[in-house]
Amino acid sequence: MTVQEVLDLYMAEENYVDGSIINKSFDDEGCVYKWLSSNTAQTAFRREVFIHTSTTGTLENRTVINYVEIADAK
């Protein structure tokens, strides 16, 4: 699985706010992405995921070792 495939899983969710996913940080060990999920038509909450990756290739094409959603993202 690649980083882009993990991101595609989250972007496919029904409550994903279109265009809201951004790269928060990255290094040779992995990356953190954040995005918005809607509660209702007028409110949303932030979600984040840490993706542990291999150290080769472009960020989106790196092989994912593991990923975990960050609880209570701020």
C-alpha positions in Angstrom: 0.0 0.0 0.0 1.3 3.5 -0.8 0.7 6.8 1.0 -1.7 7.9 -1.7 -3.8 4.7 -1.3 -4.1 5.5 2.4 -5.2 9.0 1.6 -7.7 7.7 -1.0 -9.3 5.6 1.8 -10.0 8.7 3.9 -11.0 10.9 0.9 -13.6 8.3 -0.1 -15.4 8.6 3.2 -18.9 10.1 3.0 -18.2 12.9 5.5 -14.8 14.0 4.0 -14.8 17.7 3.2 -13.7 18.0 -0.5 -10.3 19.6 -0.9 -9.4 19.7 2.8 -6.6 17.2 3.0 -3.1 18.7 3.5 0.3 17.5 4.4 1.0 18.8 8.0 4.6 17.4 8.2 6.9 14.7 6.9 10.5 13.3 7.2 12.3 10.1 6.2 10.3 8.1 8.7 6.7 9.1 7.7 4.2 11.9 7.4 1.1 13.5 9.0 -1.9 14.5 7.0 -4.9 16.5 8.3 -8.3 17.0 6.8 -11.9 18.0 7.7 -14.9 15.7 8.3 -18.3 17.2 8.4 -20.6 16.8 11.4 -23.5 18.5 9.7 -23.9 20.8 6.7 -22.5 23.7 8.7 -19.8 22.3 11.0 -16.7 20.1 10.7 -14.0 18.6 12.8 -10.3 18.1 12.1 -8.8 14.6 11.8 -5.2 13.6 11.4 -3.3 10.4 10.5 0.3 9.5 11.0 1.7 7.3 8.2 4.9 5.4 8.9 6.7 4.9 5.5 9.7 3.5 3.8 12.4 6.1 3.2 12.5 5.9 -0.6 10.5 7.5 -3.4 8.3 10.6 -3.5 6.1 11.1 -0.5 2.9 9.9 -2.1 4.6 6.8 -3.6 6.3 5.6 -0.5 5.4 2.2 0.8 3.3 2.3 4.0 4.6 0.3 6.9 1.7 1.3 9.2 -0.7 4.1 9.8 -2.8 5.3 12.7 -5.3 8.1 13.1 -4.4 10.6 15.8 -7.1 11.0 18.5 -8.3 14.4 19.5 -6.4 16.2 16.7 -5.9 19.9 17.2 
